[in-house]
Amino acid sequence: MEKIHVSFIKDLRNREFSHLISDVSEISAESKCKNSSFIKATNNLQSHYKKLLQLKDTKPSHYLTEVINKKVRNRTEYLACLRMRIRAALLSPIPEERIAAKRLKFWIDRYKKELFKPSLTVQTQAVGYLHLDKIEDATIQKYTALLNLDELLDIIVSVTDEVKKLIIERGRDIVHRAVNGRKVRKAAYHDLQVLLNVMHTLYYTSDYSQEVEKIAKLSRLMNIYLTSFRRELRSRNTKRKNKKEVDVAVKELISVEGVESDKLPMPSSGQKLDSSGVSTVFFREANKDSNIKLRSDIR
């Protein structure tokens, strides 16, 4: 029986981990080993299949999120319609409508910072305040009826109630379907180790040659299969390591160039920089020093 190393699978991504456990359990089931301990260990490993499917490398958006967002967008449009209808009534030729619009404008302006920006909490709370004001204030009721705004306000309140119910439903569903990823992976890894221990025990203690041969063949198949995952993990780790080394080298190069540029003399007023950014006066002074030294050597 070949020795099987599985410790590396702890570093696999969720998708890779679930794929590996699922396939290993399937390979074990197809081996047709009739030992009761082996069958039980295989079944235990297969029992993690459904929970492993819920492990994702990225957290997907809930299916109700888009429904909620659409209703919030619609509510924002309805609120904008309410504001525009009140503003339009300010220009009405009917004096009573102008008075009503002026009062209602004062009413909604108190919540304008929260009311017309789409949000799940702040806008919902502002709509609740509007609804409460309308219920408790007879003047608001009178003027909203005069401007035919009651139906629009009822629709806004109804949409808000739907948003609240959907948020609660989404929260319950998330909690119901939530999976503790670490716990699931730890349990699956434990059952994989148990399966390998059962195979090791059977290989060295079984009295049936056919059973021993099946275990040996299964170990070879598992090693071939695990090698592909191990190779992919090593390749990813190598790329990550090389990228870090390149980033460090680039940062060091940038810092060294920054220090060297700071040591160069800065040009005074009227001096020009050449294409490399160094003052031409610097080169003239350097040439003078070299000429003086040359003359002294000739003498």
Salt bridges, closest charged atoms under 4 A:
GLU16 OE2 - ARG236 NH1 3.04
ASP23 OD2 - HIS19 NE2 2.79
ASP57 OD2 - ARG15 NE 3.59
GLU66 OE2 - ARG73 NH2 3.19
ASP109 OD2 - LYS105 NZ 2.80
ASP133 OD2 - ARG110 NH2 3.27
ASP137 OD2 - ARG103 NH2 3.34
ASP150 OD1 - LYS134 NZ 3.54
GLU162 OE1 - LYS71 NZ 2.80
ASP173 OD2 - HIS62 NE2 2.63
ASP173 OD2 - ARG177 NE 3.20
ASP191 OD2 - HIS48 NE2 2.48
ASP191 OD1 - HIS190 ND1 3.49
ASP247 OD2 - LYS243 NZ 3.30
